[in-house]
Every structure is written in C-alpha cells, then in structure tokens.
C-alpha cells in the first residue's frame, strides 16, 4: 500500500502568485481556530518526539495518544466552518503545512535514523493514523481550494499573470496527486473497512470542490483510477465511490478548472 507524497500546498508558490493581494474580506477561520491548530500540532509533535525515541510513533489504538491526535484532526476546532474565502488563505497555509507534515511523519517513518523509510510497511502498520491524517488533509485542501477559488473569482483578469497561473497549476497538480494516492489506497487488500470508510467519507465530502478545481484531462484520469478500485469495494463502499466519481463526470468547467482561459 503506497501513497503519493507530493501533496502539500506549496506555500512559497502561493505567496508568489498571491503577491500583495489585500485580503480585505472577513475571514471564516477565527483567531481561536488558528491558535487551536498551532497548539494541537505542538502537542502531537511533542508526543511524536517521545514515541520516536522508543522506535515508534503515536498510535490511535492508545487512548492517551488518540486524545492528542484527535485534537489535531478536529476539523471544527481547527478549520471553523465553510464557506472559506480569499481572506482565509493566510490562515490555511500553516494549517495545511502542519496537516501534511504529520501525514508524512507516518508515511516516511524510519525506526532508525539514517535508514530509508519503508513506505509500504508504514502505510500498512500505521493505517489507522494515515487514514485519519489523509482524511484531515483532504478537508484542509478542500478548504484551501474553496478559498483560492474565491480569490480567482474576484481577481481582475489583468492580474492573472504568468506567475500566478503557474503557481495555480502546481497547486492543482499536488492536490490531484494526493487525491489519486488516496483513491489507490482504497483498493489495498490490507486496508481495514473502517479506515476505507474514513477515506471515502472525506473524498465524498470534498468531491464537488475537488472536481470544480480539476481540469477535464485530469478528471478523466481520476475517473479511470476510480474505475480500477470499484471491483475491490463492498456494495456500500462502491456506492460512495460512485458518488465521488459522479462529481468528476460533470461537464461544467469554471473557476480553477477554467483558469487557463483567464
């Protein structure tokens, strides 16, 4: 079971194409949400340092560890609630970086310093944690795409310069790779049904936003990936996967999907 790792919003690229855009509208992610995200990450990072010293990482099966991990992955406490607007992008950048950092901590874990990570073994051993980390990251990315879409919708056409367009393409590529990796993870034979359900729920929840930000060629490729997974799913799981697929089969292409036309 292997997951694509090129999955984060590249903060430097975003800063380049956003430039000095004045985020004047009211943000939906409050200072309380931002503070909670930072504090929750500090707690989980401290716990990971402790467990790493013993050759392991925080485990969801450990009730004390689960409290710390669950706090970090609490969407309502750390992300607030939609809709997300361009004013939320500065807050979403560090939240996305933290979400991706924890995800990669599990996927790239090596018990001994200096050794090459066994990503296949990690994604099997730490599937409880990786499923939850992946689901949370998908939700953060969905919020980010919604905020970025608002930015693009309100950006004067003359200000959609080459640097911004290139940055957007790279952001979309990174997110597309993440989504593809999660879809492929669904067919792993060692993925337990409860973890498959966590990932399917996150995919379904963000399907409309993800599809609206995906250009037609990438939609077609992702649909083909979903088709390869369907046969390995139960009837209920297949129903959720088909609902996700349906979002990418829609023909509308506006906003980030049609960015090249701006």
N, C-alpha and C positions, 0 to 999 in steps of 0.2 A: 504494500500500500504506500504509494509515493505521492507527495503533494508538491505542486509548483510553488516555488518560494519567492518569485519576483512579484510581490503582491501589494506593496505599500504605495500610498500617495507619495510621490517624490516631492518632499517639502520644498527643496530648492527650486525645482521646476515650477511649482505653483507660485512661489514668490516672484519668479521671473515673469511669468505671463500675467499675474495679477498686477504687478507693478505697484503703483501707489494709489490704486483704486480706493476711493473713500468709502468705507463701509459705514454708511450713514444710517441705514435702516436698523430697526430694533432686532437684536439677536434673540433667538429662541433658547440657546444654551446659556443658562444663567451662570453667574459667578459661583454660585453654590455647586452647580453641576461640574464646573471646571475644577474647583477645589477638591471635590469628592473624587474625581477621576485621578488627579495627581496624588492624593493621599492614599487611595486604594492601590495605585501602582507602587508607591513606596512600600506599602505593607507586603504586597506579593513579591516584590523584588527582594526585600529583606528575608522573607521566608525561603525564597529560592536559593539565596546565598547560604542559608543554614542547611538546607537539604542537599545542596550540591556538594557541600563539604563531606557529606556522608555517601556521596556517589549516586544521588537520586534527585528528583525534582518534586515539588508539591503535588500531592495526589488527591484527586477528587474523592477517592474512597476513604480518605482520612477526614473525619468530621471537622477537626480543627483546621485542616488545610482547606477544606471545602468552604468554610466561612470566609476565609481570606480571598480565595479565588472567586467565590460567588459575589463578593462585594465588588471586585474589579469588573466582573462581567455583568453587573446590574445596569441594564440599558437605561431604565428610567432615571436612576440616580446620576448617571454619568453623561447621558446624552439629552436629557429632558424629553421633549416630545415634538413631533413634526407639527407644522411644516418648518423646514430648515431653509434659511435664506442666505444670501451672499454675506451678510454680516456675521454669520456663524462660522465661516471658513477659518478665520484665525484660531478659533477655539477648537475646531475639528482637527486641525493639523497635529497638535501634540497628542490628542486622544487617539488618532489613527496611528501615530508613531508608537505609542505605548501598546496598543492592541496588537500591532504587528510584531513588536519586539517580544511580547510574551508568546505569541504563536510560534515564532521562530525559535524561541528558547527551547520549546519542547521538540520541534522537528529536528533541530540541529544539535541536540544534546549529545555530549560525549562524556562518559563517566570519568575518563582520564584526560587531563589537559594535554593538548597537542596531538590527540588522536583524531582520525577522520570520523565524523558522525555517520552512523548507520541510520539513514532517514527511514528506510523501510521498517527496520526494527523499532525505531522510535514511534512511528505512526501507528504501529500495532500495539506496542506496550503502553503508550500514553494516549490511546484513542479517546478515553473519556475526557481528557483535558484538551486534546487537539480539536475534538468535535465542538466543544463549548467555545474554545478560543476562535475557531474558524467561524462559528455562527455569530459571535460577537463582532468579529472583524467585518463580516459581510454587512452587518447592520450599521457599523460605523461608516463603511464605504458607501452604503446606500444613502446615509445622511449627507455624506460629503458630496455625492453626485447630485443630490437634490439641491444643495446649496450652490454648487458650481453651475448647475443648470439655471438657477435664478440669476447668477452673475452674468452668464452668457446672454440670457433673455433681456437683461437690462443694459447690456454693454452696447454703446453706439457702434454701428457697423464699421466705421472708420478706425475704431480702436482694436478691432480684431486683427492684430498684426501677426507676422510670421512666428515670432517667439511664443506668443500665447497659443496659437494654433498647434504648434509643435508640442508644447507642453501638454495641451489637452489630449493630443493623440497618444502621448506616452502614458498619461494617467489612465486613459481608456484601455490601453494595452495591458498595463499592470493589473487592472481590475479584471479584465477579461481572462487573463491567465489564472488569477485567483479563483474565479468562478469555475473555469474549466477544471482546475485541480480538484475543487470540492465536488463537482459532478462526477469526475472519475473516481474519487474516493468512495462514492456511493456503492460501487459495484465490488469493492474489496470483500473477499469472502470472510475475512476475519473481523469485519466491522459489525458490531452488535446492533440489533434492531433499534435499541433506544438511542444510540448515537447517530444512526442513519436518520431517525426521525428528527433529531435536533438539527441536523444539517438541512434536511428537506424543508423543515418549517422556516428556517432562516432564508433559504433560497426562495420559497414561495412568498414570504413577506416582502422581499425586496425585488421580486420579479419585474413589476411594472417599471420601477425606477431604473433597474439594471438594463432592461430591454430598451427603454427610451434613450439610453446613453450609448447604445451599441449600434454601429453602422451595419447595413444589410449583410455584407460579406461575413462579418464576424457573427452575426445572428445565425446565418446558415451553418457555419462551422459548429457553433454551440448546439444547435438543434441536432446535428449529426452525432455529437457526443452524447446527448441525452438519449438518442435512439439506441446507442450501444449499451446503455445502462438498464433500459427498461426490462429486459428479459430476466435480470437478476433480482428484481424487486418483487415484493409481495403485492397483492392487489391494492391495498390501501396506499402503500408507498408509490406504486405506479400511478395512482390517481393524482397524488401530489406532484410527481414528476411531470405528468402530462399537463397539469395546470401551469407549472413553471414553463414548460415548453411552449404552451399556447401564447404566453406573453411575448415570446420571441418570434412567433409566427405572424404577428400583426404587421401590417404593411406601412403604418404611419412612420415617418422618419422626420422628426423635427428636433429643435434644440441641439443637444450634443450629438445626436445621431446625424444631423444635417449640418454639422459645424463647418465642413469644407465649403459649403455654399455661401458662408458669410464673407 
